[in-house]
Amino acid sequence: MKLIRLLIFSSVFISLSAHALLEVNVIKTREAAFPIVIAPFEVVGSSNSVDIAKIIRNNLNRSGQFNALSTEALITNQIDFNFWQEHKKDAVVFGKIEQVSSKVYNVYIYIYDVFSEKSLYQKKIRVHNSGFRRIAHFLSDKIYYVLLGQKGAFDTRLSYVTVTENSNDGRTYKLQISDSDGYNPQTVVRSSNPILSPAWSRDQKKLAYVSFKNNRSEVFVMTPFMKTVPIKLPKFDGIASSPTWHPNGESIALTISKQGNKDIYLYDFKSKKLERLTKNISIDTEASFSPDGSKIAFTSNRTGQVQVYIKDLKSGKISRATFEGRYNAKPVFSPDGKDLALIHRVGKDYRLALLDIASRDLTVLTQNKSDESPYFSPNGGMIIYSTNRDNKGILSIISLYNNQVVELMQKEGEVREPSWSNYSN
C-alpha cells in the first residue's frame, strides 16, 4: 500500500459571494503546476459585474494543474513576450467583453503560447447577460484542453445534501445542485427527513436519490431542470437504497433488502422489470457501473470483511478487487475504467483511497478520520468526497495531479453526499 505524503496547508482562502452556497478553501501543495497568466478581460460599452477572468483563474487553480495568475493591467494584441518569458510564464490568456444590446454581449478570448509567440486559440462567442458564469466555465474547459490536451470538468454540476438544525430541534435536509465551483446553488428537494445518495444520470438530466419521507428508505428519480414531481420507484417488497445509473440511462442499480438480506438489483424503466445482480447471504451494496456498463463494482462482507468486488455482467463472474486491510467500501469507477475511488480504513480512520484495478495497488490519498462518498470528476482528474472538519461535515475535492485539496463548506450546517455530473450533451 502506498501512503501519499501529508498535504501542506497554506493560506489561500477564497470567500464566495452570496450567490454561492459554499465557501472555498484551497489547500496548496508544493508540486509544480502549469504557469499561466489570465489577464482581466477588457470591457467595452458596459459595466459588466461578472469577472470572467477571475472565474477562469479560480477554475484552473482548483484543478491543481495550473498556477494561474492575474496582471495589473489589461493585455491586448500587443503582448510583451520577452517580459513573460523572463517571468517564466508558459501561456497568456486575455479577452474582451463587448456589449451588443441591453442583454446581449460578445465575448472574445485569445490564448497565446509565450515561447513560440503564436496564437493557440481565439474565438468570439455571443452570450446573454445571464450566461456569463456558464461561458467562463466553458472557456476554462477550452483553455484546459488547448494547453493540456485533456477535457476539463468546469462546465459541469455538483449535487450534494445540506443539513441544518431548526429552532424546534429538528433538521432540514436539502438536495442541492450547483455549478462545479459551488455557485448558482438550487434546492431541488427539501425535507425534514434524511436525504441520501444523490446520483446523476449520464446525460445530466436526471437525479436519483434516497428519501425517508415515507418513514422508510425509498429511491426517487427527478428531473431537476424541469418542474415535475419526483417519481418514486416501486417498493420491490424491500427497503431500497444506494441508487446508481447504468451509462445508457435506461436502468438503475440499487440495493434492495428483502427478508433482511441486502442484494443488488437492476431496475429497467421501460420494461418495469427487476433483475437480481448478486445472490449471496451476505450484504452486497453500493454498486457502481464501469463506464461501458459491462461491470459493477460493489461492497460486500461475504468473506467476513468489508471488501470491494467486481462483477462482469456478461459472464456473471465475480472477483475480489481489494486485499489491503479489513475494510474497503463505497467503490466508484474512474471515467477510464482503470481505477476505483473508495473508502479504506486505516486503524480507526476512514480515508479516501485509489485502487489500480489491474495491479491491485492501493494508494491512500488523505489523512482524514471520516471520509465518505467519493466521486470522480468526469475527466478523471479530481475526486470529490465528504469528510469532517472541526466536527462539521464538509466536501473536499482532491486533484489527482498534485494532491491539492479544495474544501467546500457552509457557514451554517453541514454538507455531505456529493455527486459530480457528467458533461452536458
PyMOL commands that set and color helices and strands:
alter all, ss='L'
color gray80, all
select helices_A, chain A and resi 52-62+81-86+129-148
alter helices_A, ss='H'
color red, helices_A
select strands_A, chain A and resi 2-3+12-14+23-27+34-38+42-44+66-69+91-99+104-113+118-128+157-165+171-179+186-191+195-200+207-211+218-222+231-232+239-245+251-258+261-268+274-276+284-289+295-300+307-312+318-320+328-333+339-346+349-356+361-364+372-376+382-388+393-399+405-409+414-420
alter strands_A, ss='S'
color yellow, strands_A
deselect
rebuild
show_as cartoon
